[in-house]
Amino acid sequence: MTFSQRKNIQPTEVPVQIDSMDRGLRNGLWSAISLKFVEPGSLYYVQKGNCRHEIVLRRLWHNYFKMPLDECPTSWPKLVEFIRERFFQFKWYEVYDFIECLIYSFDEKDENIVRGMTEFMNSVMERDNCGYRIVDGKVADLIDEHTIDSIENAANQNRFAGAATHITTSVRFLYDREDPDYRNSIKESISAVESACRDFTGDPKATLGKSIKKIEEMGYLHPVLKEALSKLYGYTSDESGIRHALIDHSAATKDDAVFMLSVCSAYINYLIAKSASRR
């Protein structure tokens, strides 16, 4: 964490980049292209030579920019300059279109080069809280829009204000740019479910297990869903889990935290819908 972040001058986290792209993300993606492909010292340049570079970029010229091939610059520096200038003018979604077309422009025998560039790009995307990853040459959703809507809905509730606070805190822990805390993100997600269950049953002191049982008795919880929730709670409460004193030894990952946030948000929205239907 930087000095300005410790002093709360600069934010410690940034929102997930779904329909936008900040300067850091764009710069990082171009750096991946530059270091792994464009620059003379790149692995592709060393292995393939300048001629092979031109073949790939001429494919981009034809397939992505849809420009006449006889207008393609014959000078390598001018061709790179043109593409770089356009890259930094692209709308956010055009950057991803370009990346997919670039990957498609390589030959199958260039698999190792593409893999290295893709890994670089994915590390940049993770660093800058991008909602996408490159999978098998395609830019894929890390979290689908339905899940994002579910999380946002759960985080903006008056009926279950306590749960909303926990969900918001979970998101903050998960997407803290400098120091993400996946363990406590999971803890806050399950605490959000606890809070929502207590509000739903009207018992502010009930444990999650007791609340789930009561909701089932009220006829609002299918036994299969009850079992799934109980197992999720057990996962966070086992001897190496999230909510015990041995918490520091838990090997929680970002995937774990995203999964728990998504599932817990969905269940809270389920309770919100059931609460509205019984009024």
C-alpha positions in Angstrom: 0.0 0.0 0.0 1.4 3.4 -1.0 1.8 6.4 1.3 -1.2 8.2 -0.3 -3.4 5.1 0.2 -2.4 4.7 3.8 -3.4 8.4 4.3 -6.7 7.8 2.5 -5.7 10.4 -0.1 -6.0 7.8 -2.9 -8.4 4.9 -2.9 -7.1 1.5 -2.1 -9.5 -0.3 -4.4 -10.9 0.3 -7.9 -14.2 -1.0 -9.2 -14.3 -4.0 -11.5 -13.7 -2.9 -15.1 -16.6 -4.3 -17.1 -17.7 -1.6 -19.5 -14.7 0.7 -19.3 -10.9 0.6 -19.3 -8.7 2.9 -17.3 -5.3 4.1 -18.4 -3.3 1.6 -16.4 -5.2 -1.4 -17.9 -4.8 -0.1 -21.5 -1.1 0.7 -20.9 -0.5 -2.8 -19.5 -2.2 -4.6 -22.4 -0.2 -2.6 -24.9 3.0 -3.4 -22.9 2.2 -7.1 -23.2 1.9 -6.7 -27.0 5.0 -4.6 -27.2 7.2 -6.8 -25.0 6.1 -10.2 -26.3 5.6 -9.3 -29.9 6.5 -5.9 -31.3 9.9 -4.9 -29.8 13.1 -6.2 -31.4 14.0 -7.9 -28.2 10.7 -9.8 -28.0 10.7 -13.6 -28.1 8.7 -13.5 -31.3 11.2 -11.2 -33.0 14.1 -13.3 -31.9 12.5 -16.6 -33.1 10.7 -15.4 -36.2 12.5 -12.3 -37.4 11.2 -9.0 -38.8 9.6 -10.6 -41.8 7.3 -12.7 -39.7 6.3 -9.7 -37.7 5.2 -7.9 -40.8 3.1 -10.9 -41.9 1.1 -10.9 -38.6 0.6 -7.1 -38.7 -0.4 -7.2 -42.4 -3.0 -9.7 -41.4 -4.2 -7.2 -38.8 -4.2 -4.5 -41.4 -6.4 -6.6 -43.7 -8.7 -8.4 -41.2 -9.1 -5.9 -38.4 -8.5 -2.4 -39.9 -9.9 -3.6 -43.3 -7.5 -1.3 -45.1 -6.2 -2.0 -48.7 -3.0 -4.1 -48.5 -1.3 -1.9 -51.0 -1.6 1.0 -48.5 0.0 -0.9 -45.7 3.3 0.8 -44.7 6.4 -1.0 -45.9 8.4 0.5 -43.1 8.2 -1.6 -39.9 8.5 1.4 -37.5 5.7 3.2 -39.4 3.4 0.2 -39.3 3.9 -0.2 -35.6 3.4 3.5 -35.0 0.1 3.4 -36.9 -1.2 0.4 -34.9 0.0 1.8 -31.6 -1.7 5.2 -32.3 -5.0 3.5 -33.1 -4.7 1.2 -30.1 -4.7 4.2 -27.7 -7.7 5.7 -29.6 -9.8 2.5 -29.4 -13.0 2.4 -27.3 -12.6 0.0 -24.5 -14.4 -2.9 -26.3 -12.4 -2.3 -29.5 -9.2 -3.0 -27.5 -10.6 -6.5 -26.8 -11.7 -7.0 -30.4 -8.2 -6.1 -31.5 -6.6 -8.5 -29.1 -8.7 -11.3 -30.3 -7.9 -10.5 -33.9 -4.2 -10.3 -33.1 -4.2 -13.7 -31.5 -6.1 -15.1 -34.5 -3.4 -13.6 -36.8 -0.6 -15.9 -35.5 0.0 -19.3 -37.0 -0.6 -22.5 -35.0 3.1 -23.0 -34.7 3.3 -19.7 -32.7 1.5 -21.3 -29.8 4.3 -20.6 -27.3 4.5 -16.9 -28.3 0.7 -16.5 -28.0 0.7 -18.2 -24.6 3.4 -15.9 -23.2 1.5 -12.8 -24.4 -1.8 -14.1 -23.1 -0.4 -14.9 -19.7 1.1 -11.4 -19.6 -2.3 -9.8 -20.5 -4.2 -11.9 -18.0 -1.8 -10.9 -15.2 -2.4 -7.2 -16.1 -6.2 -7.8 -16.2 -6.0 -9.4 -12.7 -3.9 -6.6 -11.4 -6.3 -3.9 -12.6 -9.5 -5.6 -11.6 -10.6 -6.3 -15.1 -13.8 -8.3 -15.4 -12.4 -10.3 -18.3 -9.7 -12.9 -19.0 -8.3 -14.3 -22.3 -9.3 -17.9 -22.6 -8.5 -20.0 -25.6 -7.9 -16.8 -27.7 -11.1 -15.2 -26.7 -11.8 -12.4 -24.2 -14.2 -14.1 -21.7 -16.3 -12.8 -18.8 -14.8 -13.4 -15.4 -18.1 -12.7 -13.8 -21.2 -12.7 -16.0 -23.6 -9.7 -16.0 -26.3 -11.6 -14.2 -24.0 -12.3 -11.3 -22.8 -8.7 -11.2 -26.4 -7.5 -11.1 -27.1 -9.9 -8.3 -24.1 -8.6 -6.3 -25.1 -5.0 -6.9 -28.7 -5.7 -5.9 -27.7 -7.4 -2.7 -25.4 -4.5 -1.8 -28.1 -1.9 -2.2 -30.9 -3.1 0.1 -32.8 -1.3 2.8 -34.8 -4.4 3.8 -31.6 -6.3 4.7 -29.3 -3.4 5.5 -26.9 -5.5 7.6 -26.4 -8.0 4.8 -25.9 -5.1 2.3 -23.1 -3.7 4.4 -21.4 -7.1 4.6 -21.7 -7.6 0.8 -20.2 -4.2 0.2 -17.3 -5.0 2.6 -16.8 -8.3 0.9 -16.4 -6.6 -2.5 -14.0 -4.1 -1.0 -11.8 -6.9 0.4 -12.0 -8.8 -2.8 -11.1 -6.0 -5.2 -8.6 -4.1 -3.1 -6.0 -3.2 -5.7 -3.0 -3.1 -3.4 -3.8 -5.7 -0.8 -6.8 -8.0 -1.7 -8.0 -10.1 1.3 -9.8 -13.1 0.0 -10.1 -14.8 3.4 -12.0 -11.8 4.9 -14.0 -11.3 1.7 -15.4 -14.9 2.1 -16.0 -14.2 5.8 -18.0 -11.1 4.9 -20.0 -12.9 2.3 -21.2 -15.7 4.6 -21.8 -13.0 7.3 -24.1 -11.3 4.9 -26.2 -14.5 4.6 -26.3 -14.8 8.4 -27.5 -11.3 8.7 -30.2 -11.7 6.0 -31.4 -14.9 7.6 -31.7 -13.3 10.9 -33.7 -10.4 9.5 -35.9 -12.8 7.5 -36.7 -14.9 10.6 -36.9 -12.0 13.0 -34.4 -13.6 15.4 -31.4 -11.3 15.7 -29.4 -13.7 17.9 -29.9 -16.9 15.8 -27.0 -18.8 14.3 -27.0 -19.4 10.6 -27.8 -23.0 11.2 -30.8 -22.2 13.4 -32.0 -19.5 10.9 -31.8 -21.9 8.0 -33.8 -24.5 9.9 -36.5 -22.0 10.8 -36.7 -20.8 7.2 -37.2 -24.4 6.1 -39.9 -24.8 8.7 -41.6 -21.7 7.4 -41.8 -23.4 4.0 -39.4 -21.1 2.2 -36.4 -23.4 1.8 -36.2 -26.6 -0.2 -34.2 -29.3 1.6 -31.7 -29.5 -1.2 -31.0 -25.7 -0.9 -30.8 -26.1 2.8 -28.2 -28.8 2.5 -26.1 -26.7 0.1 -26.2 -23.7 2.4 -25.2 -25.8 5.3 -22.2 -27.2 3.4 -21.1 -23.7 2.4 -21.2 -22.6 6.0 -19.3 -25.7 7.0 -16.6 -24.9 4.4 -16.0 -21.5 6.0 -16.1 -22.9 9.5 -13.9 -26.1 9.3 -10.6 -26.4 11.1 -8.7 -24.7 8.4 -11.4 -22.4 7.5 -12.3 -18.8 7.3 -14.0 -18.1 10.6 -11.8 -19.8 13.1 -8.6 -18.8 15.0 -6.5 -20.6 12.4 -7.8 -18.2 9.8 -4.3 -17.0 8.9 -3.4 -20.5 7.6 -6.4 -20.6 5.2 -5.3 -20.7 1.6 -8.3 -18.8 0.2 -8.0 -17.8 -3.4 -9.6 -15.1 -5.5 -11.7 -17.8 -7.3 -12.9 -19.0 -3.9 -13.9 -15.4 -2.9 -15.6 -14.7 -6.2 -17.6 -17.9 -5.9 -18.7 -17.2 -2.3 -19.6 -13.6 -3.1 -21.7 -14.8 -6.1 -23.5 -17.6 -4.3 -24.2 -15.6 -1.1 -25.5 -12.6 -3.1 -27.8 -14.9 -5.0 -29.2 -16.4 -1.8 -29.7 -12.9 -0.3 -31.7 -11.9 -3.4 -33.7 -15.2 -3.0 -34.6 -14.1 0.5 -35.4 -10.6 -0.7 -37.9 -12.1 -3.2 -39.4 -14.4 -0.7 -39.7 -11.6 1.8 -41.6 -9.5 -0.7 -43.9 -12.4 -1.6 -45.1 -13.0 1.9 -46.1 -9.4 2.6 
